[in-house]
Amino acid sequence: MTNESTDNRSAEEILADEIVQQAEEQVEGQFEAAAENISEELEKINELELSLAAAQATVAEQKDSVIRAKAEVDNVRRRAAQDVEKARKFALEKFAGELLSTVDNLERATDSIDAEDEKQKAIGEGVELTLQSLLSALDKFGVKAVDPKDQPFNPELHQAMSMQEVDGVAPNTVIAVMQKGYELNGRLIRPAMVMVSKAPSVDTSA
C-alpha cells in the first residue's frame, strides 16, 4: 500500500509538473507573442511619428512659402500703386515746365507797364488777367510758386546767383528773387534764382 501511494503521488507530481511546465511554456509563448506585437506596434508608432513630423515640416514650409508669396504680391501691388500715383502726380511735369517761361514773360510784362499811362494801363490789366488765369490753372494741377524773399537760403529749393552784404540782414538770407521757382505736387521742377546776403567782411588792415 505504501509503495502504491508513493507511486501514485509521484505520478500526480509528474502530472502536475507537466501541467505547470505546459502552462509556463504557454505563458512564455504568449509573452513572446505579446512582446513581438508590442515591438511591431512601437515600430508602427515610430513610423507614424516620423511621418507626422515630415508632414508638419512640409506644412510649415508651405505655410512659410505662402506667407512669403503673399508678402511679395503685397509689395508688388504697393509699388504698382505708388508708380501709378507718381505717374498721376507728375505726368504734367514737362508740360508745366514749358509753361513757366510764359508765366515769366507775363510777369515781366506786368512789371514793365506804366500804370500812369492809360493805354498801357488797359493793356496791363489784360496781361494781369491772363497771368492770374494761367497761375490759377497751374495751381489747380499742383503747380505752386517758390518765392522765398526774406527767407533763409535753402539749397534744395533755391539757386544763388550772387551774394551781397546788406546792413541789418542776417547772413544767408534771400534778399531778392530774380526768377521764381516752382514745385509740382511737392517736387521741385525749377529752383528759384535768388540773391543771398552774406556776412560782413572783416577788416584785417588794422
C-alpha positions as a printed NumPy array, in Angstrom:
array([[  0.   ,   0.   ,   0.   ],
       [  2.793,   2.321,   0.886],
       [  4.604,   1.802,  -2.423],
       [  1.431,   2.295,  -4.453],
       [  0.695,   5.552,  -2.636],
       [  4.215,   6.723,  -3.298],
       [  3.912,   5.748,  -6.948],
       [  0.55 ,   7.479,  -7.195],
       [  1.878,  10.635,  -5.651],
       [  4.841,  10.509,  -7.934],
       [  2.548,  10.163, -10.896],
       [  0.475,  13.052,  -9.654],
       [  3.535,  15.12 ,  -9.079],
       [  4.803,  14.274, -12.533],
       [  1.445,  15.206, -13.998],
       [  1.424,  18.426, -12.032],
       [  4.916,  19.212, -13.158],
       [  3.905,  18.595, -16.732],
       [  0.852,  20.811, -16.362],
       [  2.94 ,  23.532, -14.764],
       [  5.574,  23.213, -17.469],
       [  2.935,  23.362, -20.181],
       [  1.388,  26.405, -18.509],
       [  4.772,  28.081, -18.241],
       [  5.52 ,  27.311, -21.871],
       [  2.11 ,  28.635, -22.862],
       [  2.572,  31.789, -20.816],
       [  6.074,  32.233, -22.182],
       [  4.794,  31.792, -25.711],
       [  2.03 ,  34.317, -25.098],
       [  4.554,  36.706, -23.545],
       [  6.88 ,  36.374, -26.511],
       [  3.958,  36.895, -28.878],
       [  2.821,  39.933, -26.879],
       [  6.358,  41.314, -26.825],
       [  6.583,  40.824, -30.582],
       [  3.246,  42.547, -31.045],
       [  4.365,  45.415, -28.798],
       [  7.589,  45.722, -30.78 ],
       [  5.627,  45.868, -34.02 ],
       [  3.255,  48.45 , -32.553],
       [  6.179,  50.555, -31.319],
       [  7.737,  50.366, -34.766],
       [  4.449,  51.46 , -36.335],
       [  4.195,  54.293, -33.796],
       [  7.736,  55.41 , -34.65 ],
       [  6.914,  55.309, -38.342],
       [  3.749,  57.32 , -37.745],
       [  5.642,  59.851, -35.637],
       [  8.253,  60.241, -38.38 ],
       [  5.535,  60.624, -40.992],
       [  3.756,  63.179, -38.796],
       [  6.975,  65.138, -38.262],
       [  7.67 ,  65.121, -42.011],
       [  4.107,  66.238, -42.751],
       [  4.346,  69.03 , -40.166],
       [  7.657,  70.182, -41.637],
       [  6.108,  70.204, -45.118],
       [  3.099,  72.163, -43.881],
       [  5.359,  74.674, -42.103],
       [  7.484,  75.077, -45.234],
       [  4.441,  75.517, -47.457],
       [  2.924,  77.973, -44.968],
       [  6.156,  79.979, -44.986],
       [  6.185,  79.91 , -48.791],
       [  2.578,  81.125, -48.889],
       [  3.377,  83.941, -46.435],
       [  6.408,  84.993, -48.477],
       [  4.417,  84.839, -51.708],
       [  1.616,  86.934, -50.178],
       [  4.142,  89.48 , -48.904],
       [  5.722,  89.668, -52.36 ],
       [  2.33 ,  90.152, -54.004],
       [  1.516,  92.903, -51.489],
       [  4.859,  94.587, -52.24 ],
       [  4.229,  94.406, -55.983],
       [  0.757,  95.876, -55.545],
       [  2.086,  98.646, -53.303],
       [  4.891,  99.501, -55.737],
       [  2.442,  99.481, -58.64 ],
       [  0.076, 101.767, -56.726],
       [  2.969, 104.11 , -55.9  ],
       [  4.079, 104.15 , -59.546],
       [  0.546, 104.932, -60.684],
       [  0.249, 107.687, -58.083],
       [  3.606, 109.184, -59.126],
       [  2.637, 108.982, -62.776],
       [ -0.653, 110.728, -61.998],
       [  1.03 , 113.443, -59.924],
       [  3.984, 114.157, -62.169],
       [  2.671, 113.428, -65.666],
       [  2.339, 117.19 , -66.211],
       [  5.898, 117.981, -65.104],
       [  7.326, 118.562, -68.572],
       [  4.219, 120.409, -69.77 ],
       [  4.188, 122.629, -66.676],
       [  7.885, 123.343, -67.116],
       [  7.226, 124.568, -70.645],
       [  4.533, 126.965, -69.371],
       [  6.806, 128.582, -66.796],
       [  8.614, 130.677, -69.402],
       [  5.204, 132.056, -70.406],
       [  4.497, 132.917, -66.775],
       [  7.884, 134.647, -66.538],
       [  7.185, 136.703, -69.678],
       [  3.743, 137.758, -68.446],
       [  5.187, 138.785, -65.068],
       [  7.913, 140.824, -66.757],
       [  5.26 , 142.439, -68.955],
       [  3.149, 143.471, -65.953],
       [  6.226, 144.853, -64.187],
       [  7.099, 146.986, -67.229],
       [  3.63 , 148.536, -67.598],
       [  3.398, 152.2  , -66.731],
       [  0.324, 152.429, -64.529],
       [  0.086, 156.179, -65.17 ],
       [ -0.296, 155.659, -68.918],
       [ -3.961, 154.956, -69.656],
       [ -3.212, 152.984, -72.815],
       [ -0.615, 150.836, -71.087],
       [ -2.859, 150.522, -68.046],
       [ -5.585, 148.84 , -70.095],
       [ -3.044, 146.512, -71.689],
       [ -1.557, 145.813, -68.261],
       [ -4.927, 144.826, -66.874],
       [ -5.402, 142.369, -69.724],
       [ -1.938, 140.908, -69.2  ],
       [ -2.543, 140.663, -65.446],
       [ -5.847, 138.821, -66.007],
       [ -4.121, 136.399, -68.398],
       [ -1.313, 135.815, -65.879],
       [ -3.709, 135.153, -62.991],
       [ -5.775, 132.808, -65.14 ],
       [ -2.654, 130.84 , -66.091],
       [ -1.411, 130.711, -62.477],
       [ -4.845, 129.556, -61.33 ],
       [ -4.824, 126.743, -63.899],
       [ -1.328, 125.682, -62.834],
       [ -2.314, 125.771, -59.17 ],
       [ -5.315, 123.558, -59.89 ],
       [ -2.91 , 120.852, -61.098],
       [ -0.493, 121.194, -58.169],
       [  1.994, 123.702, -59.608],
       [  2.961, 126.255, -56.952],
       [  5.463, 129.113, -56.961],
       [  8.586, 129.188, -54.78 ],
       [  9.045, 132.86 , -53.878],
       [ 11.49 , 132.893, -50.945],
       [ 12.214, 136.612, -50.471],
       [ 13.339, 137.394, -46.885],
       [ 13.524, 133.667, -46.106],
       [ 16.659, 131.68 , -45.22 ],
       [ 18.504, 130.356, -48.26 ],
       [ 17.648, 126.706, -48.955],
       [ 19.956, 124.999, -51.498],
       [ 17.313, 122.332, -52.131],
       [ 14.862, 124.945, -53.434],
       [ 16.964, 127.972, -54.326],
       [ 19.826, 128.692, -56.705],
       [ 22.1  , 131.502, -55.513],
       [ 23.077, 133.786, -58.39 ],
       [ 25.041, 136.269, -56.293],
       [ 25.823, 137.299, -52.71 ],
       [ 25.831, 140.772, -51.213],
       [ 26.406, 142.398, -47.835],
       [ 23.256, 144.071, -46.507],
       [ 23.196, 146.028, -43.269],
       [ 20.67 , 144.722, -40.76 ],
       [ 20.041, 141.492, -42.672],
       [ 21.214, 138.152, -41.281],
       [ 23.71 , 136.285, -43.449],
       [ 22.354, 133.598, -45.758],
       [ 19.007, 135.35 , -46.241],
       [ 17.309, 135.705, -49.626],
       [ 17.298, 139.459, -50.321],
       [ 15.991, 139.351, -53.904],
       [ 14.271, 136.855, -56.211],
       [ 15.374, 137.183, -59.818],
       [ 13.2  , 134.323, -61.014],
       [ 10.598, 132.404, -59.029],
       [ 10.938, 128.682, -58.621],
       [  8.097, 126.185, -58.982],
       [  7.047, 122.875, -57.45 ],
       [  4.694, 120.236, -58.825],
       [  2.916, 118.363, -56.027],
       [  5.857, 118.991, -53.727],
       [  8.558, 118.09 , -56.271],
       [ 10.83 , 120.903, -57.38 ],
       [ 10.642, 121.432, -61.139],
       [ 12.603, 124.696, -61.184],
       [ 14.68 , 126.294, -58.414],
       [ 14.21 , 129.94 , -57.543],
       [ 17.103, 132.12 , -58.729],
       [ 17.983, 134.382, -55.838],
       [ 20.423, 136.899, -54.391],
       [ 21.651, 135.999, -50.911],
       [ 23.048, 138.145, -48.115],
       [ 26.494, 137.398, -46.78 ],
       [ 28.284, 138.128, -43.555],
       [ 30.11 , 141.479, -43.394],
       [ 33.734, 141.225, -44.371],
       [ 36.249, 141.571, -41.525],
       [ 38.709, 144.436, -41.83 ],
       [ 42.129, 142.923, -41.201],
       [ 44.112, 146.041, -42.133],
       [ 44.169, 147.372, -38.545]])
